[in-house]
C-alpha cells in the first residue's frame, strides 16, 4: 500500500537518522503539550506580538511548498527533460512543506481542539478560510500527482494522460497558496509594514529562490549518500532560476525601501528601523537582519557570476547562503517586523523561548522524516527499475 | 430538530426579558435589540478634560474589571485589558508636536474597544466568533474562538487581549453573574451588553464620578451623545483607516 514497504528497509545509518528525528519530535511534542497545559505564555509571544516564530515558519514553508512550481512548470509546460529526475522530488518537498505549514498553524492556536470550527462555521470574509482551502487543495493535488506518477513508474508504464491536466492545474494553484498567505497580512488597515501590494510578489520571489536552493542542497546530499544523480544539467538550470528569482526578490525589497524612505511616513519607516537598527532601545533582530543582507549580497555575486555559479564546489555554499538569508527575512523578520511598534506605539523585544524553539525543531524533524521516507520510496522505485 | 446555540440564547434572552417585566421592556423599546436594525447605534463620548481632573482615578477600570471578571495578570506582556489608560501620543499617534499643549502631552487617555462600524477584526475572524450586532456592538463568543489571534493582528487599536495563561487564577473577586474565560481565547470590551440588556448603563459610565463618560444611542437625535457630537469638536482614533470608530473624544 502506497509503497510504504520501501521505507522500512534500510541501512544502519538510515535507521540512526530516523531515530534522531523521532527523538526531536518526541521532545517537541512534550513541549507542545506543556504549551497547551500552561498556555502560550511560555513562548516568547506577548500582547504586542501575538504571532512570532510559528507563523513566520508557516509563511516560509508555504513558500517552499509553492516553489515546487519552479521544477513542475519547466518540465511539464516547456518539456525541460533535464528536470525529469528531480520533478518528483520537488513535488514531495511540496507535500511535506504544506504539512509542516499546517503544523505550525496548530502550534500557534490557543484552542487547537476547536480548529474544526473553521469548517463548521465557514467565513469567506476571512483569509484564513481561503488559506485552508488552497493549502488543503494543494496538498491533495500534489499527493495525488506523486502517487499516480510513482505508481506508473514502478509498473514501468507511462503515467495516465489525465494526470497531466491535474499537474497543469497545480501550477496556478501553487501561485495561489502563497498569494493567499500574503493576503493574510497585506489587507490589514492598521499594519503598515504589510499593507503593500508588493507583499505577495515579494513572497513569491523569495519562495522561488529559497525553495529551489533547498532542493539543490537536498539532491546534492542524496548524491553523496546514495549516489542519486539528478544530472549536471538539472542543477545548472535550477541555479540559473535561483539567480533570476533571488535578483527579483532583492529588487522588490529595494523598491519597497525606496517607497517607504523617500515617502518618509514615520509609521511606515519605523518597522524597518526596528528590524535593522532597533527602536526605543529594542533591536532583537538587528544582528540577524544584517547577516541576512550580507548573505544575500554575497550569494547574489556568486550567482550572477557564471564562473562561480557553475562551480559545483561553490554551489552548496551559495545555496545555503540564499536559504539562510531568506529564512531570516521571511521565516522570522517579515512577521515580527509588522508588530513593532504596536498600534499603540509600544516596542517590546521578542526572542523565542526554548519550548517554542523545541516545538519548531520538532516540526522541522517531522519534515525531514517525511522527506526521508518519501525520497527513500522514490529512489527505491527508480533503483529497482535500473536493476 | 436542531437548534443552534445562538438561537437558543436569543430565545432564552427574550424569555428572561418577558420574565423581567414590562419595565425592562419599555426601557429597551427606546433602543437596543427590540428596535429595528439601525434604530440603535450605541456610542460613547469621553471628555478628556474631565477625565484628567483626577489622574489617579481608576474607578471606571476597576468597575469594568469587577463586572467582567477581567484577570489581573502581573506581567505586562500577558495582560488582559478591556478599558485602560494609554499616553495621549499612543492613543492618537501623529497628533502631538513639540509644541503641543502640555495638558495633553503624555497624559493618560482612556482606551477601549471602539466598536467600529467597519471592524477589521470581524472581517478576519475565521469562525465568526466575533461579529457585529445590529445595535453596533462588536461581540465575541468565547466558546467558539479558536485562539488564532488574527483579530488581535487586525485590530488597529490594540483593543483585544489573548489569554496567555489560565485567567481564572488571576480574578480578584469573582462575579458569579458574568462568565469567566478560558486559557487560549481572545477577549475585549463588550460595551456591557449584559447590562444594556437589563436597561443599565455600562459599568465604566456608571462608575465615573466626573461624568466624563457619556453613553447613548447615536441614532436618537435627542440623545446626549448625539448632542455632544453635533455641537462640540470631537476626535476619534485613527479615523483615516475607515473603521468608523464609535468612541468619540472631547479634547
Interface residues (C-beta under 8 A of the other chain):
Chain A: X36 X38 X39 X40 X41 X45 X46 X47 X48 X50 X51 X105 X108 X109 X110 X111 X112 X114 X115 X117 X118 X120 X121 X123 X125 X126 X127 X128 X129 X132 X184 X188 X189 X190 X191 X266 X267 X339 X342 X343 X344 X345 X346 X348
Chain B: X75 X76 X77 X78 X79 X86 X87 X89 X90 X91 X93 X94 X111 X120 X122 X123 X124 X125 X126 X127 X128 X129 X144 X145 X146 X147 X148 X149 X150 X152 X153 X154 X155 X156 X157 X158 X161 X162 X163 X164 X165 X166 X182 X183 X184 X185 X186 X238 X241 X242 X243
